[in-house]
Amino acid sequence: MPNSVFWFRRDLRLTDNPALLAAVNAAGGDGVQAVFVLDPVPFRVSGGTRTSHLVRSLAALDRALGGNLLIRHGKPEDEIPRLAVERGADEVHVAADYGPYGAARDQRVEKALATHGVTLHRTGSPYAVAPGRIRKPDGTPYRVFTPFSRAWREHGWRAPVASPSNVNWLGPAGSDDLPDVPDLPGVELPDAGEDAALARLTAFLDDGLRDYATQRNRPDHDGTSRLSVHLKYGELHPRTILAELAKHRGEGADTFRNEICWREFYADVVFHRPESIWESLDHRVGSIHTDSGKAADERFEAWAAGRTGYPIVDAGMRQLRSIGWMHNRVRMITASFLVKDLHLPWQRGAQHFLDHLVDGDYASNNHGWQWVAGTGTDAAPYIRVFNPVTQGKKFDPEGGYVRRWVPELADVTGAALHEPWTLQEQPDGYPEPIVDHAAERKETLRRFEAVRGA
Ligand SMILES: Cc1cc2nc3c(=O)[nH]c(=O)nc-3n(C[C@H](O)[C@H](O)[C@H](O)COP(=O)(O)OP(=O)(O)OC[C@H]3O[C@@H](n4cnc5c(N)ncnc54)[C@H](O)[C@@H]3O)c2cc1C
């Protein structure tokens, strides 16, 4: 049989990788060429944290492949056909990419391969259930999470597959070098690669799952899985997680399964409405008046730097800069602050998150922002404005999270930690609030009323 090519993209793992098994089976004992193409387009727009993770993950994958991962820099529609011809392969195997950029890229590659008589085979996807598959009985897509999640659970998913064995990997002759891991002073990122992902999953199942339902909203506790970055790069497949969850009973496992479903839901929304990555789904709410100009820019900068004077907001924004990750509850609080206290467009905040998040993902991030802004699916009503003081008191009641990330407040104790302006003396070096939350809340409601009847 002729050789085959396996093109790794967002599936940087060997276990539970059906597309990789398909490539191995297609070669039937002949050679399999493993390749990753550093496509300049997504590579340019990835923040430094994601570039760092990707490069480290590729190095781990190369080790797992015994040094046989070939790297190519360039456009996939040039590199993949060239490689297939060089290696005498007549099939190229991938996991399907359902994102707008990836799907269009794959069509270009498929067309270019066809001119050489080579076929592109898509097997599986980065999701338990491929985007577009779950539909209402009338065939239209779900627009609301809860019925989608019910149908998703009823649909079910395949069991994980084993890793391929005795593969005749073709070597990396002609490989380009991996780029250097970017230097990000002061930024601490998680370990990358499949082993790190599986170790994280095991640790979470052993120590975190049981209390997940009650702990997941507490940014001061290490109560969530931290698997988002591993899912983003496919170092772990959600199906592997779901199979493990099936061995556990209880609220923790149910809640966690539901969270995995949010990722699947947003991918499904983007599949049907690709423009919704940057456009508000609800145009009416999306047309609400937002601020611009110098004062707005200064507020944005204060928000991004974690210097708004609202401790829970500042803690979140500093956590983001320090470790490329932010707790989900605090993502909601900081996003709400940008949109509803500073009256800035959600897209501006979403872009900032994508510049820094190591798990930055267009579907989950931009729809997370739309959810908060009230412009997306399951829109929290626009009038629901998160109060950063009450959110801080409720979800960081002892203040451990704020003190961890805002050293200027390290010596403040008690409820005043979340409203330091009530202290006799403003803590040294910590800013006064840049806006008055109560006044901005009213302003948000006023602006909402102005578009309500539009
Ligand atoms: C404004 C905003 C921006 C966000 N940006 C991203 C992003 O760029 N990338 C990203 O993966 N998630 C994003 N999320 C969702 C969520 O915050 C993260 O998935 C979660 O914090 C990751 O930490 P974890 O793995 O410990 O989560 P866990 O609580 O352990 O959840 C397990 C997994 O479920 C999925 N998940 C959980 N909550 C959500 C959710 N609300 N939406 C989609 N998937 C979810 C993730 O894959 C996560 O890894 C965003 C949420 C908001 C409100």
The ligand as an SDF file (V2000), in Angstrom:
LIG
                    3D

 53 58  0  0  0  0  0  0  0  0999 V2000
  -15.9660   36.1260   28.8480 C   0  0  0  0  0  0  0  0  0  0  0  0
  -15.6000   34.6500   28.7770 C   0  0  0  0  0  0  0  0  0  0  0  0
  -14.5560   34.2500   27.9490 C   0  0  0  0  0  0  0  0  0  0  0  0
  -14.2030   32.8850   27.8760 C   0  0  0  0  0  0  0  0  0  0  0  0
  -13.1840   32.4940   27.0250 N   0  0  0  0  0  0  0  0  0  0  0  0
  -12.8920   31.1700   26.8780 C   0  0  0  0  0  0  0  0  0  0  0  0
  -11.8870   30.7390   25.9660 C   0  0  0  0  0  0  0  0  0  0  0  0
  -11.2710   31.5400   25.2370 O   0  0  0  0  0  0  0  0  0  0  0  0
  -11.6020   29.4160   25.9050 N   0  0  0  0  0  0  0  0  0  0  0  0
  -12.2670   28.4960   26.6800 C   0  0  0  0  0  0  0  0  0  0  0  0
  -11.9640   27.3020   26.5830 O   0  0  0  0  0  0  0  0  0  0  0  0
  -13.2460   28.8800   27.5240 N   0  0  0  0  0  0  0  0  0  0  0  0
  -13.5700   30.1750   27.6620 C   0  0  0  0  0  0  0  0  0  0  0  0
  -14.5500   30.5580   28.5370 N   0  0  0  0  0  0  0  0  0  0  0  0
  -15.2880   29.5250   29.2860 C   0  0  0  0  0  0  0  0  0  0  0  0
  -14.6900   29.1940   30.6720 C   0  0  0  0  0  0  0  0  0  0  0  0
  -14.4080   30.3620   31.3780 O   0  0  0  0  0  0  0  0  0  0  0  0
  -13.4080   28.3670   30.5600 C   0  0  0  0  0  0  0  0  0  0  0  0
  -13.6130   27.2630   29.6950 O   0  0  0  0  0  0  0  0  0  0  0  0
  -12.9690   27.8370   31.9090 C   0  0  0  0  0  0  0  0  0  0  0  0
  -12.7710   28.9020   32.8090 O   0  0  0  0  0  0  0  0  0  0  0  0
  -11.6810   27.0460   31.7420 C   0  0  0  0  0  0  0  0  0  0  0  0
  -11.2120   26.5890   32.9960 O   0  0  0  0  0  0  0  0  0  0  0  0
  -11.3580   25.0730   33.3940 P   0  0  0  0  0  0  0  0  0  0  0  0
  -10.8390   24.1910   32.3150 O   0  0  0  0  0  0  0  0  0  0  0  0
  -10.7450   24.9310   34.7480 O   0  0  0  0  0  0  0  0  0  0  0  0
  -12.9310   24.9300   33.4720 O   0  0  0  0  0  0  0  0  0  0  0  0
  -13.8560   23.8060   34.1190 P   0  0  0  0  0  0  0  0  0  0  0  0
  -14.8090   24.4780   35.0110 O   0  0  0  0  0  0  0  0  0  0  0  0
  -13.0360   22.7130   34.6850 O   0  0  0  0  0  0  0  0  0  0  0  0
  -14.7080   23.2820   32.8890 O   0  0  0  0  0  0  0  0  0  0  0  0
  -14.3300   22.1320   32.1150 C   0  0  0  0  0  0  0  0  0  0  0  0
  -14.3410   22.4740   30.6630 C   0  0  0  0  0  0  0  0  0  0  0  0
  -15.6600   22.7940   30.2300 O   0  0  0  0  0  0  0  0  0  0  0  0
  -15.6000   23.8000   29.2190 C   0  0  0  0  0  0  0  0  0  0  0  0
  -16.3140   24.9880   29.6960 N   0  0  0  0  0  0  0  0  0  0  0  0
  -16.5680   25.3390   30.9720 C   0  0  0  0  0  0  0  0  0  0  0  0
  -17.3080   26.4750   31.0120 N   0  0  0  0  0  0  0  0  0  0  0  0
  -17.4800   26.8520   29.7360 C   0  0  0  0  0  0  0  0  0  0  0  0
  -18.1610   27.9400   29.1170 C   0  0  0  0  0  0  0  0  0  0  0  0
  -18.8150   28.8750   29.8230 N   0  0  0  0  0  0  0  0  0  0  0  0
  -18.1170   28.0260   27.7680 N   0  0  0  0  0  0  0  0  0  0  0  0
  -17.4890   27.0950   27.0250 C   0  0  0  0  0  0  0  0  0  0  0  0
  -16.8450   26.0400   27.5510 N   0  0  0  0  0  0  0  0  0  0  0  0
  -16.8450   25.9110   28.8850 C   0  0  0  0  0  0  0  0  0  0  0  0
  -14.1410   24.1030   28.9890 C   0  0  0  0  0  0  0  0  0  0  0  0
  -13.6860   23.3280   27.9080 O   0  0  0  0  0  0  0  0  0  0  0  0
  -13.5030   23.6730   30.3010 C   0  0  0  0  0  0  0  0  0  0  0  0
  -12.1420   23.3230   30.1660 O   0  0  0  0  0  0  0  0  0  0  0  0
  -14.9210   31.9230   28.6420 C   0  0  0  0  0  0  0  0  0  0  0  0
  -15.9560   32.3560   29.4740 C   0  0  0  0  0  0  0  0  0  0  0  0
  -16.2990   33.6990   29.5480 C   0  0  0  0  0  0  0  0  0  0  0  0
  -17.4210   34.1320   30.4400 C   0  0  0  0  0  0  0  0  0  0  0  0
  1  2  1  0
  2  3  1  0
  2 52  2  0
  3  4  2  0
  4  5  1  0
  4 50  1  0
  5  6  2  0
  6  7  1  0
  6 13  1  0
  7  8  2  0
  7  9  1  0
  9 10  1  0
 10 11  2  0
 10 12  1  0
 12 13  2  0
 13 14  1  0
 14 15  1  0
 14 50  1  0
 15 16  1  0
 16 17  1  0
 16 18  1  0
 18 19  1  0
 18 20  1  0
 20 21  1  0
 20 22  1  0
 22 23  1  0
 23 24  1  0
 24 25  2  0
 24 26  1  0
 24 27  1  0
 27 28  1  0
 28 29  2  0
 28 30  1  0
 28 31  1  0
 31 32  1  0
 32 33  1  0
 33 34  1  0
 33 48  1  0
 34 35  1  0
 35 36  1  0
 35 46  1  0
 36 37  1  0
 36 45  1  0
 37 38  2  0
 38 39  1  0
 39 40  1  0
 39 45  2  0
 40 41  1  0
 40 42  2  0
 42 43  1  0
 43 44  2  0
 44 45  1  0
 46 47  1  0
 46 48  1  0
 48 49  1  0
 50 51  2  0
 51 52  1  0
 52 53  1  0
M  END
$$$$
